[in-house]
Amino acid sequence: MRLYLLVSVYQNGKQIVKSSAISIEPPGLLSDLLKLALSTNDIPNVNISVDFQKDNSKDWHIILKGIQENLEILIFLKATHIRFIWNDDYDDINNSQAEIHKNAFNILMSNATNIHFPLAQGLTIRNNLLYNHIIDLLRIQKLGWFGNTHTTSGIQFVSRLSNLIWYIDPHRSKFIQRSYHFPKFIEELPEYKASSSYNQYYNNSHHKKIEIQAKTLKRHVEALENSLIQPWASDKKWEQFIDEVIQSCATSKKYVEYLDNVNNRMRIIHSSSIPIRNGIDHIKVLDINKTSSMSNKYTDIINLMQDKAEYDPICIDDLIPHNVFQAAYLEEMELPFNITLYRYYSGNYIGTLNWIWKRPDTVELFDKTKESQSLLKAHKSLPKYSTWQMRKNVINKYSLYTRLSPAILCTLYQDLTGNAISNSNLISQEVQERIKLMYETQDPNI
């Protein structure tokens, strides 16, 4: 019975034969199928792993005997897609084909004195790709395990290292932005060298994205550190690589400290009974004198302020750039009139709010009263952001006197105080919008 199969071949992590349709007549070995796929009778003298897919299934199943297995097994298992995987950058001791003519004693001695590596995993999921790339990296550097240690300590170490990198992967840009850098071996992983990532599902899918958690990151670091205290890790040949792994753990620990500090700061903010930001401690006021020459980049501001009365504050946030050069743009303004610049630093993601008003051309005409009134007017225009504790205090207090739901009390609180904070929860936002609509239409059935 002639077999008709799809065959893929991967060498050193790269696909060299892409799902080609091949037919072959049993009897024979899987090595004969590989020769057909490669169009050559020369097969690399390395450990070649073989796995297969069945019809209407995406799961891969490994064939333990590799290319030495008979073709008839494919008929029995109803295989449709065969995949061959190997790496030729090392002398794989797991390849028993070269040992056939040796006696049992020589085989035992060879296995005891040569290095071994954990077997590569199927490429059906992306974290297996990362796992295999780490093994490839160890093979290139000839860092393996003796005896059967690779099946226990070796697998454990590679799994823990890949788990740490996999967890950090979607948040790697945040580490870099905050100057938490990883050692050379991580940056040289194939996906990172190609300016890509491993956990692409996190960024490309529409599921709820969970931010990196200090406890989870710490747990991965501690698991990896448990592998580093094992006897094999003290071998001289592992010294440089282990140092880089320790550096990865140290970087991760620093980020854990950063996350803990941020979380502690947020807990302090949420539990505060007074606003954290105000228009007194977080402002900057500058007097900017008129200039004889003017740049075209200030044309919109000039047109806006040209007919405005003195001491009339105007918010100019819609007319200025929102980037790292904003401060220089404002403080170096070239305008045909004197102005006062009022900057309020909201902090975090809200940014900086900016007002300006015209001042008299001469010092003699300067009016401190009107200047103070302008400052107060700008201050009253600032958005108000109450903390969770402030809202909780009001809701708890007035829930004793009314049967209104917390959602309605929260909306009333925002209306009465002018609190500008928005709910991060989509359901809470929808409830709040419905309550506002109920007030506006005076329809309680909403």
Helices and strands as residue ranges (DSSP letters): E 3-11, E 14-24, H 30-38, E 49-54, E 61-63, G 66-68, H 72-77, E 79-86, G 96-99, H 104-113, E 115-116, H 126-140, E 145-146, G 149-151, H 153-168, G 169-171, H 172-177, H 184-187, H 190-193, H 200-204, H 214-228, G 231-234, G 236-238, H 239-270, E 283-288, G 296-298, H 299-305, E 314-315, G 317-319, H 326-331, E 339-347, E 351-358, G 363-365, H 368-380, H 388-398, H 406-417, H 426-441
